[in-house]
Amino acid sequence: MEAAARKTMIAKPDIPETMRAAAIDRFGGPEVISTHTLPVPRPNAQEVLIKLQSAGVGLWDAHMRDGSWVVGKKRFPFILGIDGAGTVAAVGARVKRFAVGDFVYAYSYTNRSGGFYAEYAAVAAGKVAPVPAGFDAIHVGGFPTLGLTALQGVDNTLKVKDGESVIVHGASGNVGMIALQFVKLRGARVLATASGADGVDLVRRLGADEVVDGKHDDITAVANRFAPNGIDAVLAFVGGEELTRCLDAVRDGGRVAYPNGIEPEPRKRKGLKIKSYDAENEPRHFEQLNTAMTEGRIEVPIAEVFPLEEARRAHERLARGHILGKIVLDVAR
């Protein structure tokens, strides 16, 4: 380890010089992902080095892989992954919130030294949080992006209240399956739209009061029976005609929220407050998330787990669609 690196961090003595990582050398389909041997990143004074046990696999990773979503200038080989969990292996000299050995999870898509599909990741300390008690690495590794997006839609954008009637549209998707649990935690009644019979079964098990198959059932008719005076709010994770039918059931003055990236976006409507948002990942947002996770005993369904060396297969599974639960890489396997 170089002298300059020793001055900027406190670390375990057993950090290796190199690591396994699933990275790309060019943009393209799943076939461009391969296992590389790369240098272990050295954290700067404000970063934490995490020895990863797991990493989440999501659609945003596929967009980064194929070049359709590029944040900043990418240098190849580029390590994919925007969230993960593991133990702190080193802390920058200015980091006070963490110590070597802490069990943490993180969400960041702007890491200067690459993403989470690796044995180690250097992450800005403000994008890292302690893992709440009761959660293991596999279930929490792919959770930060989902949890922050879901909770901020429920609490910060819609401000869901006790006793309200809320449609969670796309509830069998990765963010939706978490969001419906947070809506229930706030005391609201949930009408969930899902995809397929297995999706309907999943969201019903997660606590939805009423469920419709968005592709086949009459959403507006079910919503009118569910809330005869009109739906108070809609949290949407899918766009299109089905979302339009959800909006038809919202009362005058009702609220609609959706994360940026939903396509097509809902059109403005007279009498409805429609707002988009982006998930934020500062320490206060992680504190809010950890509190809700603990209070709600949030369940994180897992669809499939792949070893790091099979990251390409994980992306192939992602491309086939209709995934009920989170895909996770077991980095420690």
Residue pairs with C-beta under 8 A, 6 or more apart in sequence:
1 11
1 15
1 42
2 42
5 42
7 93
8 42
8 43
8 44
8 45
8 92
8 93
9 42
9 43
9 45
9 49
9 90
9 91
9 92
9 93
10 90
10 91
10 93
10 100
11 49
11 89
11 90
11 91
11 100
12 89
12 90
12 100
15 40
15 49
15 89
15 90
15 120
16 40
17 39
17 40
18 37
18 38
18 39
18 40
19 37
19 38
19 39
19 40
19 118
19 119
19 120
20 35
20 36
20 37
20 118
20 119
20 308
20 309
21 35
21 36
21 37
21 38
21 77
21 79
21 114
21 117
21 118
21 119
21 308
22 33
22 34
22 35
22 36
22 79
22 80
22 81
22 117
22 118
22 308
22 309
22 311
22 312
22 329
23 33
23 34
23 36
23 38
23 76
23 77
23 78
23 79
23 80
23 114
23 117
23 118
24 32
24 33
24 34
24 65
24 76
24 77
24 78
24 80
25 32
25 34
25 76
25 77
26 32
26 76
27 65
27 66
27 67
28 65
28 66
28 67
29 65
29 66
29 315
29 319
30 65
30 312
30 313
30 315
30 316
30 318
30 319
31 312
32 65
33 65
33 80
33 311
33 312
33 315
34 312
35 308
35 309
35 311
36 77
38 77
38 79
38 114
38 118
40 49
40 119
40 120
41 49
41 113
41 114
41 120
41 121
41 122
42 49
42 113
42 122
43 49
43 90
43 91
43 92
43 122
44 92
44 122
45 92
45 93
45 94
45 95
46 92
46 94
46 95
46 124
46 125
47 92
47 95
47 122
47 123
47 124
47 125
48 88
48 90
48 91
48 92
48 95
48 98
48 104
48 106
48 122
48 123
48 124
48 125
48 128
49 88
49 89
49 90
49 91
49 120
49 121
49 122
50 84
50 85
50 86
50 87
50 88
50 89
50 104
50 106
50 120
50 121
50 122
50 123
50 128
51 86
51 87
51 88
51 89
51 119
51 120
52 84
52 85
52 86
52 116
52 118
52 119
52 120
52 121
52 141
52 331
52 332
53 84
53 85
53 86
53 87
53 137
53 138
53 141
53 330
53 331
53 332
54 84
54 85
54 86
54 137
54 138
54 140
54 141
54 142
54 328
54 329
54 330
54 331
54 332
55 81
55 83
55 84
55 115
55 116
55 117
55 118
55 141
55 142
55 308
55 328
55 329
55 331
56 81
56 82
56 83
56 84
56 116
56 141
56 142
56 143
56 144
56 145
56 146
56 326
56 327
56 328
56 329
57 81
57 142
57 306
57 311
57 314
57 315
57 318
57 326
57 327
57 328
57 329
58 82
58 142
58 145
58 146
58 174
58 318
58 326
58 327
59 318
60 69
60 82
60 109
60 145
61 80
61 81
61 82
61 315
61 318
62 315
62 318
62 319
63 69
64 70
64 71
64 78
64 80
64 82
64 109
65 80
65 315
71 109
71 110
72 110
78 114
78 115
79 114
79 115
79 116
79 117
79 118
79 121
80 115
80 116
80 117
80 311
81 115
81 116
81 117
81 118
81 121
81 329
82 107
82 108
82 109
82 115
82 116
82 145
83 105
83 106
83 107
83 108
83 116
83 141
83 142
83 143
83 144
83 145
84 105
84 106
84 116
84 121
84 141
84 142
84 331
85 103
85 104
85 105
85 106
85 131
85 137
85 140
85 141
86 103
86 104
86 137
86 141
86 331
87 101
87 102
87 103
87 104
88 98
88 99
88 100
88 101
88 102
88 104
89 100
89 120
90 100
91 98
91 99
91 100
91 125
92 125
95 125
97 125
97 128
97 283
98 104
98 125
98 128
98 130
102 130
103 130
103 131
103 137
104 128
104 129
104 130
104 131
105 128
105 129
105 131
105 140
105 141
105 143
105 144
106 116
106 121
106 123
106 127
106 128
106 129
106 144
107 127
107 144
107 145
107 148
107 279
107 281
108 123
108 124
108 127
108 281
109 115
110 124
111 121
111 122
111 123
111 124
112 122
113 121
113 122
114 121
115 121
117 308
117 311
117 329
117 331
118 308
118 331
119 308
119 331
126 281
126 282
126 283
127 281
128 286
129 144
129 283
129 286
129 287
129 289
129 290
130 290
131 137
131 140
132 140
132 290
132 293
132 294
133 294
134 294
134 297
135 143
135 293
135 300
137 332
138 302
138 305
138 328
138 330
139 300
139 302
140 300
141 328
141 329
142 300
142 326
142 327
142 328
143 178
143 300
143 326
144 281
144 286
144 289
145 279
146 174
146 175
146 178
146 300
146 326
147 178
147 289
147 292
147 293
147 298
148 279
148 280
148 281
148 285
148 286
148 289
149 175
149 179
149 259
149 279
150 175
150 176
150 178
150 179
150 182
151 178
151 179
151 182
151 288
151 289
151 292
152 277
152 279
152 280
152 285
153 179
153 235
153 257
153 258
153 259
153 277
154 160
154 179
154 182
154 183
154 186
154 235
155 182
155 186
155 288
155 292
156 277
157 257
157 275
157 277
158 166
158 233
158 235
158 255
158 257
159 255
160 166
160 183
160 186
160 188
160 233
161 186
161 187
161 188
162 186
162 187
162 188
163 187
163 188
163 189
164 188
164 189
164 232
164 233
165 188
165 189
165 191
165 226
165 227
165 231
165 232
165 233
166 183
166 188
166 189
166 190
166 191
166 231
166 232
166 233
166 234
166 235
167 190
167 191
167 192
167 193
167 223
167 231
167 233
167 234
167 235
167 236
167 246
167 249
167 250
168 176
168 179
168 180
168 183
168 190
168 191
168 192
168 193
168 203
168 208
168 235
168 237
169 176
169 193
169 214
169 234
169 235
169 236
169 237
169 238
169 242
169 243
169 246
170 176
170 193
170 195
170 214
170 236
170 237
170 238
171 177
171 179
171 180
171 190
171 192
171 193
171 194
171 199
171 203
171 206
171 208
171 211
171 237
172 192
172 194
172 195
172 196
172 199
172 200
172 202
172 203
172 324
173 195
173 237
173 238
174 323
174 325
174 326
175 237
175 259
176 192
176 203
176 237
177 202
177 203
177 206
177 301
177 324
177 325
178 298
178 300
179 235
179 237
180 190
180 192
180 203
180 206
180 207
180 208
181 206
181 207
181 296
181 298
181 299
182 292
182 296
182 298
183 190
183 235
184 190
184 207
184 208
184 296
185 292
185 295
185 296
188 232
188 233
189 209
189 226
189 227
190 207
190 208
190 209
190 210
191 208
191 209
191 210
191 211
191 212
191 222
191 223
191 226
191 227
191 231
192 203
192 204
192 208
192 210
192 211
192 212
193 211
193 212
193 213
193 214
193 219
193 238
193 242
193 246
194 200
194 202
194 203
194 211
194 212
194 213
194 214
195 213
195 214
195 215
195 322
196 213
196 215
196 322
197 213
198 324
199 213
199 322
199 324
200 211
200 212
200 213
202 301
202 324
202 325
203 211
204 211
206 299
206 301
209 226
210 222
210 226
212 218
212 219
212 222
214 238
214 242
215 242
218 245
219 242
219 245
219 246
219 249
220 245
220 246
220 248
220 249
223 231
223 246
223 248
223 249
224 249
227 249
227 251
229 251
230 249
230 250
230 251
230 252
230 254
231 246
231 249
231 250
231 251
231 254
232 250
232 251
232 254
232 255
233 250
233 254
233 255
233 256
233 257
234 243
234 246
234 247
234 250
234 254
234 255
234 256
234 257
235 257
235 258
236 243
236 246
236 256
236 257
236 258
236 262
236 266
237 258
237 259
237 262
238 262
239 258
239 262
239 263
239 264
239 265
239 266
240 264
243 266
244 266
247 256
247 266
247 269
247 272
250 256
250 272
252 271
252 272
253 271
253 272
253 273
254 271
254 272
254 273
255 272
255 273
255 274
255 275
256 266
256 272
256 273
256 274
256 275
257 274
257 275
257 276
257 277
258 265
258 266
258 274
258 276
258 277
259 276
259 277
259 278
259 279
260 276
260 277
260 278
262 276
265 276
266 274
268 274
279 285
292 298
300 326
301 324
301 325
301 326
302 325
302 326
302 328
303 323
303 324
303 325
303 326
303 327
304 314
304 317
304 323
304 325
304 327
304 328
305 327
305 328
305 329
305 330
306 313
306 314
306 317
306 327
306 328
306 329
306 330
307 329
307 330
307 333
308 329
308 330
308 331
308 333
311 329
314 327
314 329
317 323
317 327
318 327
